[in-house]
């Protein structure tokens, strides 16, 4: 199996390639080669699998063609301009997130013949927008409130259309908010959801800008990588025309997060959280999904984290102990 | 008010321009000029309103810029490659229906300044696809089963995104199936829905390819023109982020259609319908929406036909008596 990954230098891309190179197989078959693309050089792959590194702007002419030239059996399309940047730069967001995705699909189409790769597209909860029910069903309308969300929703529509036409065997997965995200805090409105766990577990103070009853939808990085691999391996025949899936997750309030932190890191960890209400962040975050009834994905075998405490323990195991 | 219409030579485009030129006003203000665009020359406008005729391929370079150059206050974007052609020619469908719509939005954006026109985009029931509930709510997922439907859904997402960003004041309206469509039968799978009324009322035999319990969602051309004008005039402030509306219609079975034909045209008209089951057409049509709970559009003042009989009488009045 040849495996291509766009956005291979990102957090999920690196963890995905790491997991695949360790197992050496996907969908029950040995991996014969990687094609890894990003705008900066992806980390070198440990192990014997032959790896082609491609470094360019994803939206540059020829980038999509280069990724698919060797006819990879599986394409993980993770590359994207993130939410804040897509909002700040309309042209860049549409160029990378819409035109780039389309270019990748068109590059597959141009190869023609019997070539019909599994195409795993990472979509986002940003495809949903208020007004939202407390628990969102699988057939709820996509009504994004950001350009990033609009572009992801348009990508889902193309993945479904190109799948229906037999050009790809595609699946779009709407990942929950990844938590605990390793690394540094960033300027994303969602940053505190990971920060209030990660910083205290590293002995560093962390600011909580919203009230403790704020509820959101989470998956650990480990669960997210499991989702990506499962999306590459599952039988798509039972999906019919449904090529987009909201993935299962853990619905937790900030209070639930703090309770889990208490169990894992004790009182001293919790004491490092400082409440500092920020009306702007509160307003943004309060329009986000709180929970899903992700029945379809559960039936298809996607396995979520069990509890928020498990999410915290995965962070400790994968990022603190192993690091 | 300056009014631009793309697809102005089509059935709806002609009726829309006819109605606007007769009233001479829109949104309570006099119309000072029309900009009419189509790939063939739109019919000349009767009356004193100054009219600029533009004839070109909608997807050609410069077409979008020419349509918006005079900064029309209202843009009716009706131009589209129809369903069958968009399915047969993937490139052409995406070029006109997606890239063309985007070019029009970008042409508005490039004009910049305070220019922020009302933008009325005709979407379609083709954005919905099976599995569907019997009565589809306003917040049901868009899951098109045709490239045309995918392109219309992507257009809706762009209209909403460009509206949210303040570039246009946009609204996408999902029109019911237009019935009774004037003119000749065509190769569309939906052709019989109009044909079994139109042909008998003109003394011509007509074939019914599906069973009489098949149910679908209809609006007369007159109601559809009312929808377009109302979409141009309504206050969009209460819509918030919701920029796409499923419009109200009449849910009727083929049996309901035949009963209405009987009341209007008598037994001799009904006798001209010949049942000739066609499994292919039956299969296509049976995946289509049967009815909507179009609460939002009703609350916003969109006024549907009252009954299928009214739809038949509108055909007689507008197409047979006036013609």
Interface residues (C-beta under 8 A of the other chain):
Chain A: X90 X109 X129 X130 X138 X139 X140 X141 X142 X143 X144 X145 X147 X150 X153 X154 X157 X158 X160 X161 X164 X165 X241 X242
Chain B: X90 X109 X129 X130 X138 X139 X140 X141 X142 X143 X144 X145 X147 X150 X153 X154 X157 X158 X160 X161 X164 X165 X241 X242
